[in-house]
Amino acid sequence: MKKILIVDDEVQILKSLARLFVDTDYAVVIADSGSLGLEKLEEDEFDLVISDMRMPKMDGYTFLSQVKAKYPKVLRIILSGYADEKIVFKALQNNIAKLYLYKPWNNETFLSMIKQLFETEALLLEKNLLEVFNNSGELPSLRVSYMKIINLIENDADFPEITKEIERDISIASKLLHIVNSAFYGLRTGSVKQACVFIGVKNIRSLVLSTSIIDSFGEDKRIEPHITKEWNFAFLTNRILTCIYERILGKKIPDEANSAGLLHNIGTVFMLSQFKEEYLALMMDSLTDGRDLEEIERQKYNVSHQEIGAYLLSWWELPYPIIEGALYHHNPLDERIVNKEIVAAIHLSQYTAREIIGTTKNSTFFPEVYAILGIDEADFKLRIQKFD
């Protein structure tokens, strides 16, 4: 039986949530302050903590930060008011919490979210998946320079300070200049500062993150061209994802999912770096006979690149929507998905990118994503042709 700790300074909220779980298979414990919540965690083991953000003495961000530090395996969900939106997004970006719900909540949505979260976490701990990583040696770690740049961005540092830190890292600076001078952006410059101004802070964050992750796999001349190809595919996917949100849906990509398009296929990069020519041969076989790559991966390794990618992103403590994007981008109708819109948009984006580069025959497309996104298929195809 899963055990849940609920922390909120409002007694009425605690009573309402306790009633919500009466007829479920979860055991629930309540606490009316962050300090009491920490005491409960010392006394017993919990699978999930649900916490309010705005509480006296110890606020929810501080409380969940301590939970993360002391009990990293315990899942964390934010329950908060709309007025706390900024701190909620900060908590998601820093992986202080996996998910959030605003008050007042919908009971069915609340219970469904918890069920989906537990099921996805269980999937990422399956034996076959863990065996791949146990046999791969030490997991790749993110670069220190990446962490410095991200910390500057998240702490609202001055733009010159951010660009100066980027200029210190030749790999990140060269990748940035390569991208802005490519056909994707079409800028002609050798200035890192000008490139940063052109693509904006949020895109800098995504670019630095993805560059750091790609570089973390090390260099191997035999597969480097193929990893570069996967990186370019991910970048094209991200460009299409941005177009879907900004030009078709008429809104911004959620901040916590800003790098989801770039990182959705990171599992493929890991498989290439780990299994090299063996995995490359599988990819070629998939393209040749039109079989789904995921099916071939499961026959050979008992796992897919989706699961591998999601596990890595979870290991690196990236926001949950990015993890879901990696785990379900080929299966956007899976009932375990919480962030259905972003996963549907990634599925549509990556398939459209494959259509552009001509590799769709080994990938299944689910047209139901149009309905999830609330867009017309014919209109989308017409409009996407007009995008640069």
C-alpha angles and dihedrals in degrees: 000000000000115000121215130194117204119197123190133136092220109088093201091057091051091051092049093050093045089055090048091062098043095101096039134092092248126104110221131203122183134208128183096209141031092246092053089046090057090050090053090051091053091051100046144013119257134188097201139021122201114193140179115231103217109060131140122257095001114034123208095258092056092044095050091044089058091046090053092049097046101031107025094167093059112098116233132209128182121222109188150138125267091251089070094057096121096051090043092057090046089053091050094048091050091045092241085136135017099213142000140211126195124225126280092046133194110243095216092048091047095053092042092053092053092048092049092048093052092047094050092047089051090052090054090054098052116136097241092052094049091049091060091055094041089056094045096066121223116010115241114261129214119257120262090228090057091053091051093052094045091049090052091051094046091048091052094245119182114278094241090055091053094048091046090056091049091051089056091063110066094193095053094040093050092047090050092051091045091055099046091047093049127094089264092071105007096210117147110212143121093199118106090199093054091046091052092050090049098053099033134228098286092052089047089056092051093045095048091047095051093044091052092049094048091048091049090072092065129229126298116166092205095064102020094100090052093048089050088051091052090048091052090048090052091049092051089049090052092050091053091046090054091050091051092053101038103033103028107025091032097224143089124271107256108268093236090055097045095118097038096106094049094048103037093099099040090117090067090054090052092049090051092049093046104040098022114179092010092060093038088058089053090053091050091048089052092053093044100051098026095238118150109265091221090058092052092047092054092050091052104033105012088236137072132232087248092063092042091052094047092050091052093048090049089049089053089049097237122165117288096243089059090050091050090048090058095042099047107024090115093039106046094160095059110133092223093068116111099178095052097164098054093044091049090049092049091049091052092044097050092046091049089050089052090051089054093051094036104244103115099112093083094047129074119224123209110207089194087084089078089064092045089054094041095234133128116248097218092046091049094052091047094049096043089058089060095054118102 
